[in-house]
Amino acid sequence: MFARLIARDRGAKRRVAALYVALVEHARRPEFYTGCGVPDTVWGRFDMIILHAFLVFRRLQDDGTAHQDFSQALFDHMFADVDHNLRELGVGDLSVGKKVKQMAQGFYGRVAAYEKGLAADDVAALDDALRRNLFGGADPTPEQVGAIRDYLRREAGAIRSWPIDRLLRGEISFGPPPGAMEG
């Protein structure tokens, strides 16, 4: 599908990559790990990327299937990066495909759980989804979970106001992470 988008639009690859880089850079902000208790591990960082990617994919879907090719290209780029990073971490070639498949399944599960909590405006369901997925085996305080929940809800509302053309140009800016707002 990415090839189809590239065939129509030569700059698409650059814009998809720029959007992904911006998303990853924000997901790696230290406040998420130091103040909010997200585990500073491979999985914790992957889950922060998923959280931010979820917001972008959610916005791209606001217009139905109009941006399906761009969305698919972003997904493909994201999991190509996952594949690359697993190899860099020393995961054996024979295991990489299986691991990427597991991570993609985890992505879909997390997206469904976050969407369910946001769509229903169900604080308890969203908190549970964050504890189970983003925080994994960590034991966050209720305040840490609440800070991430409030951040996710705030950003979900903010992204809906972004002009879709901005995302399609590869531009994105998230609000400050919890804890960064006081400084």
N, C-alpha and C positions, 0 to 999 in steps of 0.2 A: 504494500500500500504506500509505503514511503517512496518507492520508485515512481509511482503514479503521480504523487505530489511533486516530486523533483522534476519529472518530465514537463509538468505544466509551469513550474515556478522554480527557476534556478536558485533564487535566494532563500528558498524554504529551508534547506539544510542548515544554513547559517542562522536563520531566525529560530529554528527549533533548538539548536545548540545553545544559542544565547539565552533563551528562555530557561532551558534546563540548568545552565550554569548559574544564573541568577537565583533560581529556586534552591539549588544545592548550597550556594553561598549563604543564603538566609537560614537554611535548615542547620547549618553548621555554626550559627552564632553561639558563643559560649554561654549566654544567659540561659539557654534551654537546658544545658547540662549542669551548670553550677547552681543556679537558683531554683530551677524547676524540677530538678531531680531526674531528668531523663538520663538513662544510663549512657555514659560516654564510651560506648562499645560499637562494634561494627553493626550490630542489630539496632542499637539505640539510634545511631546516625541514619541507618536505612529507614527506620520508622519515622524519623523527623522529615526525611525526604518524602516519604509516602504521604505524611500529613499535609505537606505543602503542595505536593503534586495533586492530591485529592482536590484541593481548593481550585487549582488551575483546571483540572479536568471537569470539575463541576461547572465552572464558568463557561468552558468551551461547549458543554452540553446544553447550556441555556437556550441556544438557538436550534435545538433539535439536532439534526444530522448535518447541518450546514458546514460544520468545521470538523467533520469526522476524519478526513484525511490528515489534517494538521494534528488532531488529537492522537491518531494512531501513530503518526510520525514521532510525536513526543514520547509516547509509550515505548516505541521501538528504540528510540535513542536512549531512554532511561535504562532499559534492560540490556542494551548493548554495553552501557557503562557498568552496570552491575556485573555482567559477564567479565568485562575487562578487569574490574576491581577484584573479583574473586580470583582470577588468574594471578594478579599482582600479589595477592595475599598468600599464594602458594597452593590454592586448591587444585588438585590434579585435573588434567584435561578430561579424564573419563568421568569425573564427578561434577564438573562445572554445569553441564546441561541439566542434570538432575537438581542441582542446587538452585539454578536460575528458575526452573519450573516451580520449585517449592516457594521461592520468593515471590514469583508472579501470583501464585495461588494465595499467598499471604497478603499481597497487595489487594487483590479483589475482596478478600474477607474483611480487611481493614476498611476499605472504601465503603463496603456495604454497611458495616457497623457504624462508621462515622455518619454516613448519610442518614441512616435510620434515626440516630440520636438527634441530628440537626433538623431533619424534616419534621419530626414529631415535637421538636422543642422539648425533648425529654432529657433533663439534666442527669437523672440517675442512669439512663441508658448510655448517654455520652460519657459520663464518668467511668462507667463500667468498661466501655469499649476502650477508653484511654488507659485505664489500669491494666487491662488484659493485653493490649497490643503495644502501645507506645512505651509503657513502663515495664513490660515484660515481667521478669522475675524480681524487679526492684520493689521496694516498699515505700512508695511516695506518701507524703503527708496529704491529708485532705486539701490543704492550702495549695500544694503543688499541683495536684490534679485539677483543682478549681482554677488555678492560674492558666493552665494549658487549655482547659475547657473554655474559659472566658476569651482567651486569645483566639481559639479556633472559631468560636461564634462571632467574635468581632471581625475577624478576617473573612469569614464566609459572607458576612453582610457587606463588607467593603468591596470585595472582589466583584460582587454583583453589580456594582456601580461603575466598574471599569469599562471603558469602551473596548469592545471585542477586538477592534483593530489594533489596539495596544498590544494585546497578547499575540496576535498574529504577526506583529512586527518583531516579536521576541523580547518585548519589554514587560517588566513586572517589578513592582516594589511592594513588599509587605510592610505592615506596620511593625513597630518595635516589639521585640519579644518581651514577655513579662519580666519585670525587674529592670529593664532598660529604660522604662518610661519615667522612673523616678529620678534618674540621673541626669 
